[in-house]
Amino acid sequence: MAETLFSKIISGQIPSFKIYEDDDVFSFLDINPVAPGHTLVVPKEPAQTLDQLSEKSAAALGRVLPKLCRAVMKATGTRSYNVLQNNGIGAHQAVFHVHFHIIPKPDSEQGLGIKWPIKPLDPQTGPTLASQIREALES
């Protein structure tokens, strides 16, 4: 994987407002925050998308994310927040290194705004799709 903005931050080539670091995970403030306290959580393993990440790094992220969410909420006094993770250009990924955003939602003006265009699951295609996903898990 090519060197990214985040790999340069992790290595110290680019300065950051570091929040947390262990052997597998690095966390820092977003320099273009959607709301105060907007925090990025990045695995040290270089992987572009979540499906390319090792189970070890994924587990490390899963262990650290709740702790960082609690810290961001305590520091900002905000009780509502989003955890956002994008994979690929079509999903609005801008830096091609796996990362999670912890975005406080202090009020209706700050934080992440989301349109969620829901549509009912088609009862004809649902069983087939669920079966295909189960089969993919087994292979």
N, C-alpha and C positions, 0 to 999 in steps of 0.2 A: 504494500500500500504506500502511496506517495505521502510525503510529509504534509501535515495539515496544520492549520492555525492551532488546533487543540494539541497536537503532538508537540508543537513548539512551546505552547504554554506549559504543558506537563514537564518538558525538559528544562524549562527556565529561560529559553531563548527569548520569549516574550513575557513581560511582566503581567501579573494578574493579582486580583484581590482574593488570595487563596482563603478558602474556608475550611477545607478538610483534605487530608491526604493519608493514604495507607499504601500497602504494596500493590494494590490492584485498582484503586479509585482515586480520582482527583476532582475536587469541587472548588468552584470560584464564582464570583459575581459576574453576571452578564454585563458587558460594557454598553449595551444598548437595551436597558431593561424596559419591559412592558409595565412593570410596577416596582416600587422600592423593595429590595430583597430578592429580585429575580436571580435565581441561582442556577448554574449549570453543573451537572454531575456527569463525569466522563470516565469511562474505563481507560486504564493505561494501555490495555491491549489495543493495537491498531486494527480496527474493523470498521468498515464503512456503514454497515447496517446491522440491526439487531440480530437478524437471522445468521449473520456471519460470525457472531461473537461466540466464544467458547462458553461452556457451562460454568467453568470456574469464574470467569469475569462476570457472567450474568448473575451468578449467585452472590458475588461480592457487591454488585450494584443493588440487588434485592435486599441485602443485609443493611446497606448504608442509606438507601433512599428514605425509609421511614424516619430514621434518626435525623437526617438533614431536614426533612419536612417539619418535624417538631421544632428544630432549632430556628428555622426561618420563620415559622409562625410565632414562636416566642419572641424573637428579636423584633419582628415587625408589628406584633399585636394583632395580626390578622388571623381569623379562624377559617376562612375559605381560601382555597388555592387549587390550581391545576397542576398536574404533572403531565408534561407533553413530551412526546418522542416521535420524531419523523424519520421515515426511511425512504430515500430516493427523491429525485427531483420532483416527480409527480405528487409526492406527499409533502412538498415544501421544505425538504432538507437543504440547507445552505452550506453547512460544513460537513464534509463527508468523512466523519469520524463519529461513531455512535455517541450520542449524548442525550441526556434528559434535562428538561427545563422544570424547575420548581417555580411557579409563578403565583405569587400572592394575589388575591382578589379582594382588595380592601373596600371597594365600592363599585358602582356600576360604570364609572368612568375609567378606572384603572384596572389593569390585569387583562387577562385573555378574554376576547369576545369570540363566541363560537356560534356558527349556524350549524344545526344538526338536522339535516333533511331526512327525517325518518320515513320509511316506507314499510308496510307490513311484509313479513317474510311470506313468500309464496308457499302455501302448504304443499304444492305439487313438486317444487324443486328443493325445499328444505331437507327432506330425508336423503335425497341423493347427494346434496352438498355436504351434509353432515357425515355421510358414509365416505365420501371422497377425502374429507379432512382426516377422519379416523384412519383410513388406509395410508395416507401420507405420513401419519405419525408412526405407523408400524414399519414403514420402509426406511 
